[in-house]
Amino acid sequence: QVQLVESGGGLVQAGGSLRLSCAASGGTFGTHSVGWFRQAPGKEREFVAHINWGGGRSIDYADSVKGRFTISRDNAKNTAYLQMNSLKPEDTAVYYCGAYLGFLKEIASITRLSSYKYWGQGTQVTVSS
């Protein structure tokens, strides 16, 4: 079984940047794809970004973060990252990383919560005006 731990959240002013990390342990994480999701108070958990760890360069983003966020991974460190630039108050949420074995190519599957078998505990991101 794969364990995931997010870190890097905090309080930042609008227009600022943060880098989130998702550290994996257990299993063969190099064969797992990774997604970032976020959940604001009173809202459903929503898709943010996805990267195929098996292929290494298959990347998808939610429209709301395209051009501002970048997902990446370092296989040697078994870690995925979410670089968040030009942050807005509406980006405020708890951010979660999830993982699943293999690779899904259809966006409907990539953005579906139930596609991800493993989840971290989340890290809080707060963007002030």
N, C-alpha and C positions, 0 to 999 in steps of 0.2 A: 504494500500500500504506500502511496505517495503522501507525504506531509508537506504543506505549504505554509509559509509565514511571510506576511506583508510587513513592510516597514517604510519609513520615509515621509509619512504624512505630517501635517502641521498646519500652522496659521501663516498665511501669506497675503500680501496686498494684491488687489486687482492689477493685472499686468505682469505679475511676478511669475516665478517658476518653481517647480518642485520635481524631484525624481523619486518615484516609488520603486521599491524592490520586492520581488517575490522569490524567496529562497526555497528550494525544493530539496527533500531528502527521502530516501527509500525508493525502491523500485529502480527502473531504468528511465530516468526522466528525459533523456535524449530522444526517446521514442514518443513523447507526449507533446501535444499541442497545448497552448496556453491562451487564456483570455482574461482581459480585465473588465470588470463590471463595477457599477457604482449604485448606491442607494441613498437618496436624500430623504429627510423626514417626511412621512406621509405619502411617499411615492414607491412604486415598484422598483426592484432591482433592474437596471438597464445595462445593455451592452455598451462597451466603450471601445475595445480594440482586441485583436486576435493575431497570433503568430503561430505558424506551423513549425514546431521544433524539429520534426522529422526531415522536412524539406529545407527549413531554415529561413526562407525568404518569402513565404506566402503570408501577406499582411492585409488586414481589413480594419477599417475604422468606422465608428458611428459618424454620421454627417455632422453632428454637433461639435466634434473635436477634430475633424480633418483640417490639416494645416497648422494645428497647434500642438497636438500630442504625437509622440513617437513611441512605438513599442519595439523592443529589441530583446536579445537574449545572449547569454554567455554560457556556452555549454560546459566549458571547463569549470565554471563556478556553480553550475546547476541553478542559475538565477535568471529570471526575466525582469525587465524594467519597463516602466512607463514614464517617459520624460514629458512633463506637462509645462508648456510655455503659454504666455499671454493668458493667464488664468482669469476667469470671470467669476463673479459671485455665484452664478448658477452652476458652476462646477463643484460647489460645496456638497460633499457627500461622504459616506464611508465607501472606500474603494476596496474591492475584493479581487483576488486572482483565483482562477479556476484552471483545471487541467483535465485532459482526457487523452486516452491512448489513440494514436494514429492521427489522421487528418480528415476534416470535413471541408468540402469545397463549396457547398451551397450556403448562401448567406443566411437563409432561414434556420439552418441547423447550427451555424456558427454563433448566431445571436441568441440561441435558445438556452435557457438556464439548465434544463434537464440534460443537455448534451455533455455537461461537465461533471465528472465523477468526483473530483477532489476540489476542496475549497480551503482557503486560508481564513483567518479570523477577522480580517479587515483592518484598514488603517484610516483614520479620520483626516480629511482634507477640508480646511475652512478658508475661504477666500473673502476678505473684507473689502468693502467699497472704498 
